[in-house]
């Protein structure tokens, strides 16, 4: 498994939000990023968490974090262990008073929660190697991507948040 961090959010050519994950302390993959396509709501939630932006009312992932604290539970880690037919799969490893538990999750929700609670995010080596792309992301590039995504979020309309129940990409 490779530990990764969120380095930014971008919009692809189809105007879909993409989260960019970069390996931490992995010199072999240091010049690669892993794109994960996510929904608009999750993108906004991840961006708010990564930037430490306060929201007027709790988002779903804020609520999840509050529930964990209220039950003396914590996220030990989030993992993306596999990719099947262009769909990423994620797991949330919890430590609760009743013991450890692993929950199935969409990567976007798992990463949004991990961003809220400061939990590490891991990706299976073979998954990262399959979808990772070469890049030379510099700090200026990262800031530009975040600015572009911020502009997208400012222009998004409530109708854009309609969920297609058949869309399982995130």
C-alpha positions in Angstrom: 0.0 0.0 0.0 1.1 3.5 -0.8 0.2 6.4 1.5 -1.2 9.4 -0.5 -2.3 12.9 0.2 -4.8 15.1 -1.6 -2.8 17.7 -3.5 -5.7 19.3 -5.3 -8.9 19.1 -7.2 -9.3 19.7 -10.9 -12.1 19.7 -13.6 -11.7 17.3 -16.5 -12.7 18.1 -20.1 -16.2 16.9 -19.4 -16.5 19.3 -16.4 -16.3 16.5 -13.9 -14.4 17.0 -10.6 -11.3 15.0 -10.2 -9.4 14.6 -6.9 -5.6 14.3 -7.3 -3.7 12.0 -5.0 0.1 12.1 -4.7 2.3 9.5 -2.9 3.9 10.5 0.4 7.5 9.3 0.9 7.6 7.1 -2.2 10.6 8.1 -4.4 9.7 5.6 -7.1 6.3 7.2 -7.7 7.2 10.8 -6.7 6.4 12.2 -10.1 3.0 10.6 -10.4 -0.5 11.5 -9.3 -3.6 9.4 -9.2 -6.8 10.9 -10.5 -10.1 9.8 -8.9 -13.3 11.1 -10.5 -15.8 12.2 -7.8 -19.2 14.0 -7.5 -19.6 17.7 -7.1 -20.9 17.5 -3.5 -17.9 15.3 -2.4 -15.5 17.6 -4.2 -16.9 20.6 -2.4 -16.7 18.7 0.9 -13.1 17.6 0.3 -12.0 21.1 -0.7 -13.6 22.6 2.4 -11.8 20.1 4.6 -8.4 20.4 2.9 -8.5 24.2 3.0 -9.9 24.3 6.6 -12.9 26.3 5.4 -15.6 26.7 8.0 -19.1 25.9 6.8 -22.3 27.5 8.2 -24.0 24.2 8.6 -22.4 20.7 8.9 -22.0 18.8 5.7 -22.6 15.0 5.7 -18.9 14.3 6.3 -18.9 16.8 9.2 -21.8 14.8 10.6 -19.9 11.6 10.2 -16.9 13.0 12.0 -19.2 14.2 14.8 -20.8 10.8 15.1 -17.4 9.1 15.4 -16.3 11.5 18.2 -19.6 11.1 20.0 -19.2 7.3 20.1 -15.5 7.4 21.0 -14.6 6.0 17.7 -11.9 7.0 15.2 -10.9 6.4 11.6 -7.6 4.5 11.7 -7.2 4.8 7.9 -8.9 4.9 4.6 -7.8 2.5 1.8 -8.4 2.2 -1.9 -7.6 -1.5 -2.3 -8.9 -2.2 -5.7 -10.2 -1.0 -9.1 -12.6 -3.1 -11.1 -14.2 -2.1 -14.4 -13.2 1.5 -13.9 -14.7 1.7 -10.5 -12.6 2.4 -7.4 -13.4 0.7 -4.2 -12.6 2.1 -0.7 -12.6 0.9 2.8 -12.7 2.8 6.1 -10.9 1.1 9.0 -12.6 2.2 12.2 -11.5 1.7 15.8 -14.6 1.7 18.1 -15.1 0.8 21.8 -16.6 -2.5 20.5 -13.5 -3.3 18.4 -12.2 -2.7 14.9 -14.5 -2.6 12.0 -13.9 -2.2 8.2 -16.6 -0.4 6.2 -17.1 -0.4 2.5 -17.3 3.1 1.1 -17.1 5.2 -2.1 -13.6 6.6 -2.4 -14.9 10.2 -2.5 -16.8 9.8 0.8 -13.9 8.0 2.4 -11.4 10.7 1.4 -13.8 13.4 2.5 -14.1 11.8 5.9 -10.4 11.2 6.2 -9.8 14.9 5.3 -12.1 15.9 8.1 -10.5 13.7 10.8 -6.9 13.7 9.8 -6.8 10.0 8.9 -4.2 8.7 6.5 -5.3 7.6 3.0 -3.6 4.5 1.4 -3.9 3.1 -2.1 -2.9 -0.4 -3.3 0.3 -0.4 -5.2 -1.3 -2.1 -8.3 -4.2 0.4 -8.3 -1.9 3.4 -8.2 0.4 1.9 -10.8 -2.5 1.2 -13.1 -4.1 4.7 -13.0 -1.2 7.0 -11.9 -0.1 9.5 -14.4 3.3 11.2 -14.8 3.3 14.8 -13.7 5.6 17.5 -12.5 3.1 19.2 -10.2 4.7 22.3 -8.7 3.2 24.4 -6.0 2.0 27.0 -8.5 0.2 24.3 -10.5 -1.5 23.1 -7.4 -2.7 26.6 -6.5 -4.0 27.1 -10.0 -5.9 23.8 -9.8 -7.4 24.8 -6.5 -8.3 28.3 -7.9 -10.0 26.7 -10.9 -12.0 24.3 -8.7 -13.0 27.2 -6.4 -14.3 29.0 -9.4 -16.3 25.9 -10.4 -17.8 25.6 -6.9 -18.8 29.3 -6.9 -20.7 28.8 -10.2 -22.4 25.5 -9.3 -26.2 25.5 -9.0 -28.3 23.3 -6.7 -29.6 21.4 -9.7 -26.0 20.3 -10.3 -26.2 18.2 -7.2 -28.9 15.8 -8.4 -27.6 12.3 -7.9 -27.9 9.7 -10.6 -28.5 6.4 -8.7 -26.9 4.4 -11.6 -23.6 6.5 -11.4 -21.2 4.5 -9.3 -17.9 6.1 -10.4 -17.4 7.9 -7.1 
